[in-house]
């Protein structure tokens, strides 16, 4: 797919999956991950993105405030 915004999108794309054919194609990336019940890499902090865990549960876990016992 040709995208006139691909080079601009790549500036904010932190996906480290080298085999990804959707890098820089945000609409394709969102569609793909939504269909799988996941969230795209760009919503995750860099260290968390490297796990390739795109689950909604993992995203929520990362954004929960620290709980003190």
VENFENHU-V948854 format. One record per helix or strand of 3 or more residues. SS is the DSSP state (H for helix, E for strand). FROM is the first residue (numbers start at 1). LEN is the number of residues. If there is no record, write none. Layout:
ss/from/len
SS/FROM/LEN
SS/FROM/LEN
This chain:
ss/from/len
H/6/7
H/26/10
H/41/3
H/46/4
H/56/7
